[in-house]
Amino acid sequence: MRSRETLIGVRGRRELPLPHALHSPDATTVLTVYLFLLVAVPSDRSIGPLGGAGSLSTIFGLGMLLWWIWHQVRHQRPNEFRRVQPVRIAFVVFVLSLLASYTVASLSSLPFVDQNASNLVLLNAASYAGVVLLANDGITGRDRFLVLLRRISLAGGLYAALGLVQFFTGHNVVDSIQIPGLTSGGTGGVDTRGDFVRPESTARHALEYAAVLSMVLPVALTLAIRESHRTVFLRWFPVAAIFMAAFLSVTRSALLGIVAVLLVLIPTWEPAVKKMAVWAAIGGGVVMYALVPGLSGTIIGMFSGNDPSVDSRTDSFAVVGDYLRISPIFGRGLGTMGPQYRIFDNQYIGFIIEIGLIGAAAFILLVLTAMVTTFLRRRAPDQLVGSMGPALSAAVLAGALLSAFFDSFHFPQAVGMLFLMIGLCGAHWNIRQVNDAELLAPEMHGAGPQENTGVRRLGGSLLRRWYAGLAVLLLFVPLAMSARSATGVFYANFNIDLQAPPGATKGNALRTEASSIVNFAAVIQRLYEDDHHNSTVLPTTAPLYGTGLRDAVAVYLPSAGGQWQTNFNSPTIAVEIVGSSPEAVMEKAEQITGAVEKLVEDLQGEMGIWEKSRITSERQPAQVSVSYVPVRTKYALFSIGALAVAMAISSAIVLDRGIRQLHRVRAARAKEYSGH
């Protein structure tokens, strides 16, 4: 029988090549697939039934999380232990704050659309966890780390180039792409500012496009400067495309992102690099001025004069405090502050309201941790790896900064790229960070000699510090009992319609035109509000109970114009009531109806209007219906249980590592004293 090494064909006596062994993909390969799904697939395309969690990148991120868990369970790394992981710890703290806010959302009486949104956000958070954890723990080698960064740079260049095509052609070529199984949630077409098209590439909006460009730019620019052995095209094409696309995007956010990136990078450059950057900036400015006449005036105009988009952001600040007072610590639940309440165009305001002061602080801590840890390694012996520290720090800064100008967590590409960069900051921290002392004596550094997998290390910590975990679990028992007894609210809404007098004459001061009746309705509403308590929190279209208020009344004129422009075109006074019992709600409904009807009659009587010429009021519907809006007790108990288990495990690990570290310090001191 012939051996495999001498396998020869019958004719021609040609030796057949041996098949190569199949290797499972590593973290760099998997994250490259994620990167492709993130920026190549249009941001508004998703699997319809899955809603906000239906994008391909989100689903793939969930798969990455499962792979990371399986790797922690099965993969053996004998005597290999890293030091403290700051990025991973900060991310876990952020996730725990999300679980706490989800508990609050489950114990609140929310509309179905908000309940569904809070559930989908948990899936999105799990997907982002897959990205961060896989990048943080999976990329340990220098070469594979740089390979992924080069791929991000090239992807950013192609992403920017597609936007340039849209700018110069005026056509959104992405609209013509149909992907089987995916539905489009966008409006299509192109947006404009001034006389210029605002390109979006595959993003959902120009602001999302600007955020992705700003985060990729520092990586591409640093690789172009430091990797002189690569071809000029591969080095500088992404940089040139991103710079040009950022300026032609006609967005303030893109320019602010570039400024933030350069403020971080320039101080770390050598004088020769700074000089080259100055000449490149002058040359690029001349080219842009000649290539796109009028662009400079449009850019200057964006930062001067009045802008409705800026006014809408600043006008929304007045209602932030009203929402925050309802649930200031853990918020109302991430994803529950949709446009039916208010559009803030500021993710940090959204965080303060949705996940509270604790959650917003946790996100800021995550951003600062990622930036500081990677920036501290800028003086690494390996110049290329060291220079990527400020680059990744600038990328995270750009993504976090631009989140203040739009609701970034509603845009998959922007938030996905931000968490990818945060994960890469953790990877940068971990490159060649194995502690030799831990390899020689793992039992002194938080693990026994046989704890060579993640599960075994976790189990060892729990067995040694079981009392810490048990104490934390007991602390959550009263919270679970309180959740079981939580109740919903009762809600009623109705209108009081003002009707024109059938016997009105032309000379009557109260003419029968609808506009006159609307004005009269506005007067009645103001008079009522002057003498009665009225809710200061009023959603755009959502019901009043969706704000989280449990005992409130809102009497107002309904606006058909929404948040951006008021349009009071109906002579109607809308009434919404939230209470703890149906009897209390009905009592308030009768009181409000009687008070409004009395104001209508008394005001016209004081004006001397004939009875047959008076405007009348009628409640619609005549019989007020009171409904009960329950809370989601089972969901709350699930989140409380998950939070309790996570906190118990975390406390056991932290205590175990702390005690082991203390033993290590004492052992080192004892050895030092014995040497003397």
C-alpha positions in Angstrom: 0.0 0.0 0.0 1.4 3.3 -1.0 2.1 5.9 1.7 0.6 9.4 1.7 4.0 11.0 1.2 4.6 9.2 -2.1 1.1 9.4 -3.5 1.6 9.6 -7.3 -0.9 9.9 -10.1 -1.2 7.1 -12.7 -0.5 9.3 -15.6 2.3 11.8 -15.8 3.6 10.5 -12.5 2.8 13.9 -10.8 2.9 14.1 -7.1 -0.4 15.3 -5.6 -0.2 18.1 -3.0 -1.2 17.1 0.5 -4.2 18.9 2.0 -3.5 21.6 4.5 -4.8 21.1 8.0 -7.8 23.2 8.9 -7.3 25.6 11.7 -10.1 27.2 13.7 -10.4 30.9 13.3 -8.8 33.1 15.9 -10.2 36.3 17.5 -8.7 38.5 14.7 -10.5 36.6 12.0 -13.8 36.6 13.9 -13.6 40.3 14.6 -12.8 40.9 10.9 -16.1 39.3 10.0 -17.8 41.4 12.6 -16.2 44.5 11.1 -17.4 43.6 7.6 -21.0 43.1 8.8 -20.8 46.3 10.7 -19.7 48.7 8.0 -20.4 46.8 4.7 -24.1 45.9 5.4 -26.2 49.1 5.4 -27.0 50.2 9.0 -30.7 50.4 8.4 -31.0 46.7 7.2 -32.0 44.1 9.7 -34.1 41.0 10.1 -37.5 42.5 10.5 -39.1 40.3 13.2 -36.1 41.0 15.5 -36.6 44.8 15.4 -33.7 46.8 16.9 -31.7 43.7 17.6 -32.0 42.3 14.1 -28.8 43.7 12.4 -26.4 41.1 11.3 -23.5 42.6 13.3 -25.6 42.4 16.5 -26.5 38.8 15.9 -22.9 38.0 15.1 -21.8 39.8 18.3 -24.1 37.4 20.3 -22.4 34.5 18.6 -19.0 36.0 19.7 -20.2 36.2 23.3 -21.1 32.5 23.2 -17.8 31.6 21.7 -16.0 33.6 24.4 -17.9 31.8 27.1 -17.2 28.4 25.6 -13.5 29.3 25.3 -13.4 30.3 29.0 -15.1 27.0 29.9 -13.0 24.6 27.7 -9.7 26.2 26.9 -6.8 25.2 29.1 -3.9 27.6 29.7 -1.7 26.0 32.3 -0.2 28.5 34.7 -0.9 31.4 32.5 -2.5 34.3 34.4 -2.7 37.9 33.5 -2.7 40.9 35.8 -5.8 43.0 36.5 -7.9 43.7 33.4 -9.1 47.4 33.8 -11.1 47.5 30.6 -12.9 44.3 31.3 -13.7 45.4 34.9 -15.0 48.8 33.8 -17.2 47.1 31.1 -18.6 44.6 33.7 -19.5 47.6 35.9 -21.3 49.2 33.0 -23.2 46.0 32.2 -24.3 45.7 35.9 -25.6 49.2 35.8 -27.7 48.3 32.7 -29.1 45.3 34.6 -30.1 47.6 37.5 -31.8 50.0 35.1 -33.6 47.1 33.4 -34.9 46.1 36.9 -36.4 49.6 37.3 -37.9 49.4 33.8 -39.5 46.0 34.6 -41.0 47.4 37.8 -42.5 50.5 36.0 -45.7 50.6 34.1 -44.5 51.2 30.6 -46.2 51.0 27.1 -45.6 47.8 25.2 -43.2 49.5 22.8 -41.0 50.6 25.7 -41.1 47.2 27.3 -40.0 45.6 24.0 -37.3 48.2 23.6 -35.8 47.4 27.0 -35.7 43.7 26.2 -34.0 44.3 22.9 -31.4 46.6 24.5 -30.3 43.7 26.7 -29.6 41.7 23.5 -27.7 44.6 22.1 -25.7 44.9 25.3 -24.9 41.2 25.2 -23.7 41.6 21.6 -21.4 44.5 22.6 -20.1 42.3 25.4 -19.1 39.7 22.8 -17.1 42.4 20.9 -15.4 43.9 24.0 -14.5 40.6 25.7 -13.3 38.8 22.5 -11.1 41.8 21.5 -9.9 42.2 25.1 -9.0 38.6 25.8 -8.7 37.0 22.4 -6.0 39.1 20.8 -2.7 38.5 22.7 -0.1 38.6 19.9 1.4 41.7 18.4 1.2 40.5 14.8 -2.5 39.6 14.9 -3.3 42.8 16.7 -1.7 44.9 14.0 -3.4 42.8 11.3 -6.8 43.7 12.7 -5.9 47.4 12.9 -4.8 47.4 9.2 -8.1 45.8 8.2 -10.0 48.5 10.2 -8.0 51.1 8.4 -8.7 49.7 5.0 -12.4 49.2 5.8 -12.6 52.8 6.9 -11.0 54.0 3.7 -13.5 52.1 1.6 -16.3 53.2 3.8 -15.3 56.9 3.3 -14.8 56.3 -0.5 -18.4 55.2 -0.9 -19.5 58.4 0.8 -17.4 60.4 -1.6 -19.1 58.7 -4.5 -22.5 59.7 -3.0 -21.3 63.3 -2.6 -20.1 63.8 -6.2 -22.9 61.8 -7.9 -25.8 63.0 -5.7 -27.2 59.4 -5.6 -27.4 57.1 -2.6 -26.3 54.0 -4.3 -26.9 51.9 -1.2 -30.7 52.2 -1.8 -30.4 50.0 -4.8 -28.8 47.2 -2.8 -31.2 44.5 -1.9 -30.1 41.8 0.6 -32.4 38.8 0.8 -33.9 38.3 4.3 -33.2 41.9 5.4 -35.6 44.7 5.5 -34.8 48.4 5.3 -35.8 50.8 8.0 -34.5 53.9 6.4 -36.1 56.7 4.4 -33.8 56.4 1.4 -32.6 59.2 -0.7 -29.9 61.8 0.3 -29.9 64.6 2.8 -28.6 68.1 1.9 -27.1 71.1 3.8 -26.7 74.3 1.9 -26.1 73.3 -1.7 -24.2 70.1 -0.9 -25.2 66.5 -0.5 -24.5 65.0 3.0 -23.0 61.6 2.3 -23.8 58.7 4.5 -22.0 55.7 2.9 -23.8 52.6 4.5 -24.7 54.5 7.7 -28.2 55.4 8.7 -27.4 59.1 9.1 -24.7 61.6 8.3 -23.9 61.8 12.1 -23.3 58.1 12.3 -21.1 58.3 9.2 -19.1 61.1 10.8 -18.7 59.1 14.1 -17.3 56.0 12.3 -14.9 58.2 10.2 -13.6 60.0 13.3 -12.9 56.7 15.2 -11.1 55.0 12.3 -9.0 58.1 11.4 -6.4 57.9 14.3 -5.8 54.2 13.6 -5.3 54.8 9.8 -3.2 57.9 10.4 -0.8 56.2 12.9 -0.3 53.2 10.7 0.4 55.4 7.7 3.1 57.3 9.6 4.7 54.4 11.4 4.6 51.5 8.9 7.0 52.9 6.3 7.7 49.5 4.8 4.2 49.2 3.3 3.2 50.6 0.0 2.3 54.3 -0.2 -1.2 53.5 -1.5 -2.2 51.1 1.3 -0.8 53.5 3.9 -2.2 56.8 2.7 -5.4 55.9 0.8 -7.5 55.4 4.0 -6.2 58.6 5.5 -6.8 60.7 2.4 -10.3 59.2 1.9 -11.3 59.7 5.5 -10.1 63.3 5.7 -11.8 64.3 2.4 -15.0 62.5 3.4 -15.1 64.1 6.8 -14.9 67.6 5.3 -17.4 66.8 2.6 -19.8 65.3 5.0 -20.9 68.8 5.9 -21.4 68.0 9.6 -20.0 69.8 12.6 -19.5 66.5 14.3 -17.0 65.2 11.7 -14.9 68.3 12.1 -15.0 68.2 15.9 -14.0 64.6 15.8 -11.0 65.4 13.6 -10.0 68.2 16.0 -10.3 65.8 19.0 -8.2 63.2 17.3 -5.4 65.6 16.4 -5.3 67.1 19.9 -4.4 63.6 21.2 -2.0 62.6 18.4 0.0 65.7 17.6 1.7 66.0 21.0 3.0 62.4 20.6 4.6 63.1 17.1 8.2 63.9 16.4 9.0 67.4 15.0 9.5 66.0 11.5 6.1 64.4 11.5 4.5 67.6 12.8 6.2 69.5 10.0 4.9 67.0 7.4 1.4 67.3 8.8 1.4 71.1 8.5 2.4 70.9 4.8 -0.2 68.1 4.2 -2.9 70.2 5.8 -2.1 73.2 3.7 -2.0 71.2 0.5 -5.2 69.4 1.3 -7.0 72.7 2.1 -5.9 74.1 -1.3 -7.1 71.0 -3.1 -10.5 71.0 -1.3 -11.0 74.7 -2.0 -10.3 74.2 -5.7 -12.2 70.9 -6.0 -15.4 72.0 -4.3 -16.2 75.7 -4.7 -18.4 77.1 -1.9 -17.6 74.4 0.6 -15.5 76.7 2.9 -18.5 79.1 3.2 -20.8 76.3 4.1 -18.5 75.0 6.7 -18.1 78.5 8.2 -21.8 78.9 8.2 -22.3 75.7 10.2 -20.5 77.4 13.1 -22.1 80.8 12.9 -25.7 82.0 13.0 -28.8 80.2 14.2 -29.3 76.5 13.5 -32.6 74.7 14.2 -30.7 71.5 15.1 -28.7 73.3 17.8 -31.8 75.1 19.1 -33.7 71.7 19.4 -30.8 70.3 21.5 -30.6 73.3 23.9 -34.3 73.7 24.3 -34.5 70.1 25.5 -32.3 70.8 28.5 -35.2 72.3 30.4 -37.0 69.0 30.7 -34.1 66.9 31.7 -34.4 67.7 35.4 -38.1 66.8 35.3 -37.4 63.3 33.9 -34.4 62.8 36.1 -36.3 63.5 39.3 -38.6 60.5 38.6 -35.8 57.9 38.9 -32.4 59.6 39.4 -30.2 56.7 40.6 -30.7 53.9 38.0 -32.9 55.7 35.5 -36.0 54.3 33.7 -34.3 51.6 31.6 -32.0 51.8 28.6 -34.0 52.1 25.3 -37.2 53.3 26.9 -36.7 57.0 26.1 -37.8 56.9 22.5 -38.8 59.7 20.2 -42.4 59.4 21.4 -41.2 61.1 24.6 -38.4 63.5 23.5 -35.5 63.5 21.1 -32.5 65.0 22.9 -29.8 64.3 20.2 -27.4 63.8 23.1 -26.5 60.3 24.3 -25.3 61.5 27.7 -28.6 63.1 28.4 -30.2 59.9 27.3 -28.0 57.9 29.7 -28.8 60.2 32.6 -32.5 59.6 32.1 -32.5 56.0 31.0 -29.8 54.4 33.2 -29.5 57.2 35.8 -26.6 58.9 37.4 -24.9 55.6 38.2 -25.2 54.2 34.7 -24.0 57.4 33.1 -21.0 57.5 35.5 -20.3 53.9 34.7 -20.1 54.6 30.9 -17.8 57.6 31.5 -15.6 55.4 33.7 -15.5 52.8 30.9 -14.4 55.4 28.3 -11.8 57.0 30.6 -10.4 53.5 31.6 -10.0 52.5 28.0 -8.4 55.8 27.1 -6.0 56.0 30.0 -4.8 52.3 30.0 -3.9 52.4 26.4 -2.4 55.9 26.4 -0.1 54.8 29.3 1.6 52.2 27.1 2.6 54.7 24.4 6.3 54.4 25.5 6.4 50.7 25.0 9.8 49.3 23.6 8.0 48.3 20.4 7.5 51.8 18.8 4.7 50.7 16.5 2.7 49.0 19.3 3.4 51.9 21.6 2.2 54.5 19.0 -1.1 52.6 18.8 -1.8 53.6 22.4 -2.6 57.3 21.6 -4.3 56.2 18.4 -6.8 54.0 20.2 -7.2 56.5 22.9 -8.1 59.2 20.3 -10.5 56.8 18.6 -12.4 56.2 21.9 -12.3 59.9 22.7 -13.8 60.8 19.2 -16.6 58.2 19.6 -17.4 59.3 23.1 -17.3 63.0 22.2 -19.6 62.7 19.2 -22.1 60.8 21.3 -22.9 64.2 22.9 -24.3 65.4 19.5 -26.6 62.5 18.6 -28.2 59.4 20.2 -25.4 57.2 19.2 -26.8 54.0 20.9 -29.6 54.1 18.4 -27.1 53.7 15.5 -25.5 50.3 15.2 -22.4 51.3 13.3 -21.5 54.1 15.7 -21.9 52.2 18.9 -20.5 49.0 17.4 -17.3 50.7 16.3 -17.0 52.4 19.7 -17.1 49.2 21.6 -14.7 47.6 19.1 -12.2 50.3 19.9 -12.8 49.9 23.6 -12.1 46.2 23.3 -8.9 46.9 21.3 -7.8 49.2 24.1 -8.0 46.2 26.4 -6.1 44.1 23.8 -3.4 46.7 23.6 -3.0 46.6 27.4 -2.7 42.8 27.3 0.0 42.5 24.6 3.1 41.0 26.4 1.6 41.6 29.8 2.1 38.1 31.3 3.6 38.3 34.7 6.6 36.0 35.2 6.0 35.7 38.9 2.5 34.4 38.3 3.8 31.8 35.9 6.2 30.5 38.6 3.8 30.6 41.5 0.2 30.8 40.4 -1.1 29.7 43.8 0.0 33.1 45.1 -1.9 35.1 42.5 -5.5 34.2 42.8 -5.4 30.6 41.5 -4.4 27.1 42.5 -1.9 25.0 40.5 -4.7 23.0 38.9 -6.9 26.0 38.0 -6.0 26.1 34.3 -9.4 27.1 32.8 -11.6 30.0 33.4 -14.3 27.8 35.0 -11.8 26.2 37.4 -10.3 29.6 38.4 -13.8 30.9 39.0 -14.8 27.8 40.9 -11.6 28.1 43.0 -12.4 31.7 44.0 -16.0 30.8 44.9 -14.9 27.8 47.0 -12.4 29.9 48.9 -14.6 33.0 49.3 -18.1 31.5 49.4 -19.1 33.6 52.4 -18.6 36.8 50.4 -20.9 35.6 47.6 -23.5 34.4 50.1 -23.5 37.7 51.9 -24.2 39.5 48.6 -27.0 37.1 47.7 -28.7 37.7 51.0 -28.6 41.4 50.4 -30.8 40.9 47.3 -33.5 38.9 49.1 -35.4 42.0 50.4 -35.2 43.5 46.9 -36.7 40.4 45.4 -39.5 40.3 47.9 -40.2 44.0 47.3 -40.4 43.3 43.5 -43.0 40.5 44.0 -45.3 43.0 45.7 -44.9 45.8 43.2 -48.1 47.0 41.5 -49.0 48.8 38.4 -51.0 52.0 37.9 -54.4 52.9 36.7 -54.8 55.2 33.7 -57.5 57.2 31.9 -57.5 59.7 29.1 -60.2 61.7 27.4 -60.8 64.9 25.5 -63.0 67.9 26.3 -64.1 69.3 22.9 -65.1 72.9 22.5 -67.9 73.3 19.9 -68.9 76.5 18.1 -72.3 78.0 19.0 -75.0 77.1 16.4 -76.6 80.5 16.7 -73.5 82.7 16.4 -73.8 85.8 14.3 -71.1 87.5 12.2 -70.7 90.4 14.6 -70.1 88.1 17.6 -66.6 88.6 19.2 -66.3 84.8 19.3 -66.6 83.9 15.7 -67.1 80.4 14.6 -63.8 79.9 12.8 -61.8 76.9 14.1 -58.8 79.1 14.9 -60.9 81.3 17.2 -62.1 78.3 19.1 -58.6 76.9 19.4 -57.5 80.2 20.9 -60.4 80.1 23.4 -59.4 76.5 24.3 -55.8 77.7 24.9 -57.2 80.4 27.3 -59.2 77.8 29.2 -56.2 75.5 29.5 -54.0 78.3 30.8 -56.6 79.3 33.4 -57.0 75.8 34.6 -53.2 75.3 34.9 -52.9 78.5 36.9 -55.2 77.1 39.7 -54.4 73.4 39.6 -51.3 71.2 39.7 -50.3 70.0 36.2 -47.6 67.6 35.3 -44.4 69.2 34.2 -43.4 66.1 32.2 -45.4 65.8 29.0 -44.4 63.3 26.3 -44.7 64.1 22.6 -47.0 61.2 21.8 -46.5 58.6 24.5 -49.1 58.1 27.3 -48.5 59.9 30.6 -47.9 56.7 32.6 -44.9 55.9 30.3 -42.9 58.7 32.0 -42.8 56.6 35.2 -45.1 58.9 37.2 -47.5 57.0 39.4 -49.8 59.9 40.5 -50.1 62.7 38.0 -52.5 64.7 35.9 -51.8 66.4 32.5 -54.3 68.9 31.0 -53.0 70.3 27.8 -53.7 71.3 24.2 -52.7 68.5 21.8 -50.1 69.6 19.2 -50.1 68.0 15.7 -46.6 69.3 15.1 -44.7 67.2 17.5 -41.5 68.2 19.2 -39.9 70.3 16.4 -42.9 72.6 15.6 -46.1 73.2 17.4 -49.4 73.0 15.5 -52.5 73.5 17.6 -55.3 72.9 15.0 -58.0 71.3 17.1 -60.2 73.0 19.7 -59.7 70.3 22.2 -58.3 70.0 25.7 -56.7 66.6 26.3 -56.7 65.1 29.8 -54.5 62.2 31.1 -54.7 60.8 34.6 -52.5 58.3 36.4 -53.4 57.0 39.8 -53.0 54.2 42.3 -56.7 53.1 42.2 -59.6 53.3 39.7 -61.7 55.2 42.2 -59.0 57.9 42.5 -58.7 58.2 38.8 -62.5 58.5 38.2 -62.7 61.1 41.0 -60.1 63.2 39.3 -61.7 62.8 35.9 -65.0 64.2 37.2 -63.2 67.1 39.0 -61.3 68.1 36.0 -64.3 67.9 33.7 -66.4 70.0 36.1 -63.6 72.6 36.5 -63.1 73.0 32.7 -66.8 73.3 32.0 -67.2 75.9 34.7 -64.3 77.9 33.3 -65.9 77.8 29.8 -69.2 79.1 31.2 -67.8 81.7 33.6 -65.4 83.2 31.2 -68.1 83.8 28.5 -70.6 85.0 31.2 -68.1 87.6 32.3 -67.7 88.7 28.7 -71.5 89.1 28.4 -71.9 86.6 25.6 -75.5 85.6 24.8 -76.2 82.0 25.9 -77.2 80.9 22.4 -73.9 82.3 21.1 -71.7 80.7 23.6 -69.1 78.0 22.9 -70.0 74.8 24.6 -67.9 71.9 25.9 -68.5 68.1 25.6 -66.4 65.3 27.1 -65.3 62.6 24.7 -66.0 59.8 25.5 -68.8 60.7 27.8 -68.1 57.6 29.9 -64.4 57.6 31.0 -62.7 54.2 30.8 -60.0 53.4 33.4 -57.4 50.8 32.5 -54.8 49.0 34.6 -51.2 49.0 33.4 -49.3 46.2 35.1 -45.6 45.8 35.9 -43.5 42.9 34.7 -42.7 41.1 37.9 -41.2 38.0 36.3 -38.8 40.1 34.2 -37.8 42.1 37.3 -37.1 38.9 39.3 -35.0 37.5 36.5 -32.9 40.7 36.3 -32.6 40.9 40.1 -31.4 37.2 40.1 -28.9 37.9 37.3 -27.7 41.0 39.1 -27.4 39.2 42.4 -25.4 36.3 40.9 -23.1 38.6 39.0 -22.5 40.7 42.1 -21.9 37.7 44.2 -19.4 36.2 41.8 -17.6 39.5 41.4 -17.3 40.1 45.1 -15.8 36.6 45.6 -13.3 37.2 42.8 -12.3 40.6 44.0 -11.9 39.5 47.6 -10.0 36.4 46.6 -7.6 38.4 44.4 -7.2 41.0 47.1 -6.3 38.4 49.8 -3.9 36.6 47.5 -2.3 39.9 46.6 -1.9 40.7 50.3 -0.2 37.3 50.8 2.1 38.0 47.9 3.2 41.3 49.4 3.8 39.7 52.8 5.8 36.8 51.3 7.9 39.3 49.3 8.6 41.3 52.4 9.5 38.2 54.4 11.9 37.1 51.7 13.5 40.5 51.7 13.9 40.6 55.5 15.3 37.0 55.5 17.9 38.1 52.9 19.2 40.8 55.2 
